[in-house]
């Protein structure tokens, strides 16, 4: 899993785009959906610019969601 391979530092958007092989627009869309308040499956590590994530990390709830849904 790409996000997991990022370790504690998380995974960057360019690495996710390259690894999953879909457009940046679609990756951003899915990341937004997974990190919204309702799902809380992803965390993001911010930058100096407010509300701009630099790297993403999977939450324990996110790992459970992926395993229980047979996504991984």
Secondary structure, 3 states (H helix, E strand, C coil): CHHHHCHHHCEEHHHHHHHHCCCHHHHHHHHHHHHCCCCCCEEEEECCCCCCEEEEEECHHHHHHHHHCCCC
